[in-house]
Amino acid sequence: VGATTSYVDMLYGICLGLAVSFILFIVEYAHVSGVIRGASLQEVRSHVDRSEHDLTKLSQEGERVRIYWLTGYFFFGTAMTVCIDIQEQLVERQLKVLVLDFDTVPAVDASGVSALVNLVIKARRLGCKVCFSSVVRRLRA
């Protein structure tokens, strides 16, 4: 009887510890925005030499192209927040091109992929092209 009681108590302790760890992980990472920076092509330019015509075009249309540099793990806690914020920008700024840079994103879980798919669907309905840069392996398929 004593061995069974201590085994059950230890099992409850391990389960409780795992549950608390999981909750703390979610709370900690849910506050990370997932976006380092967002900018238009009027604000950020490449280092490529361009013709005067191309520079004029960038100045005129650059505000309708937006780049977001993402960071951290892209999972359910951050993916929904980031995608909702970007969807609002799609509508407000009437974007034609959206670039998502995943250079500092080490991993994306299934809910992150789902949020991105929904973002792409919404963007296409609004006539906006979506480009992924430096994607993690999970998004390449």
N, C-alpha and C positions, 0 to 999 in steps of 0.2 A: 504494500500500500504506500509506503514512504517513497519508494523508488518511482512509482507511477506518478505520485503527486509532484515530485521534483522534476520529472520529465515533462509533465504537462505545464508546470509553471515556467520551465525554461523555454518550452515551445511558444507559450504566450508571450514571453519576454522577447524572443527573437522576432516574432510576428509584429509585435508592437514597435520594436526598434526599426524594422524595415518600413512600416507604415509611416512612422514619424520622419524617417530619412527621406522617403518619397515625397511627403508633403513639404518638407523644408526645401527639397530640390525644386519642386514646382514653384513654390513661392519665390525663391531666390531668382530663378531664371525667368519668371513671368514678368519681372520688372525691367528686364533688359529689353530695350526697344528693338534691337536687331538691325538698326540703321545707323551707320557711322555718319553718313553725310548724304544729302540730296542736292543736286544742282542741275541747272539747265546748260545747254551748249552755249548760251550767251555768257554764262558765268565761268565755264570750264572749257578750255580748248585743248586740242591735241598739239603735239609738237611738230606736226606735219606742215611743210610749206604749202600754202594754198594760193590759188589765183585770186585776183581782186574780186572776180565774179563769185567765187566760192565763199569768200569772206563776207561779201555783201549778203549772200543767201543765208549764211549762218547767223548773221546779225538780225536778219528779218524773221527767220523761222526757228532760230535756236531756242526760243522760249517754249516751243512745242515739243522739244526733245528733252526728256528728263532722265538723269542717271542717279541710281541709288546704290551706294556702297553698303552692303550688308555685312554683319559680323556676328560671330557666336554660333551656337547650335540653333538651327532653324527647326524648331519643333512646335507642338501645339500651343505652348505658352506664348511664344513670340510670333509665330507664323500668322496667326489670325490678326493680331494687332497690326503687324507690318502691312499685311495685304489689305486690310480695311483702310488704313491711312493712305496707301498708294492708290486704292480705288477712288478715294475722295479726290486725290490730286488729278486722276485721269479726267474726272468730270469737271472740276474747277478750272483746270488749266487747258482743257481741250487738247490733250497730248496726242501727237501723231506717232511718236516713238517713245518707248519706255525701255531703258537698259537697266538690268539688275546685275550687279557685280558681286559674285560669290567668292571672291579671292580669299577672304578671311572667314569663310564659313566652313568649318571642318566636317559637318554632317547635317543631313536633312532627314527627318523621319517621315513616315507615311502621311501623317496629318499635315506636315509642311508641304509635301508634294501635292496633296489634295488642295491646300489653300492656294498654291501657285497655279494649279490647273484652273481653278475657279477665277483667279485673277486674269489669266490669259484669255479665258472665255469672255469675261466682262470687257476686257480691253478690245478684243476683236469686234465685239458688238458695237463698240464706240468708234471703230475705225482706227484703232491704235495698234501698231506692231510692237511686239515684245521681244527683246533680245536678252539672252542670258550670257554672261561673261564669266570665265574661270569657274565653271560649274563643277560641283562634286559629282562623283561617279553615279550616284543614284539618279541624278537629273538628266544624265546623258541619254538614257534609254527612251 
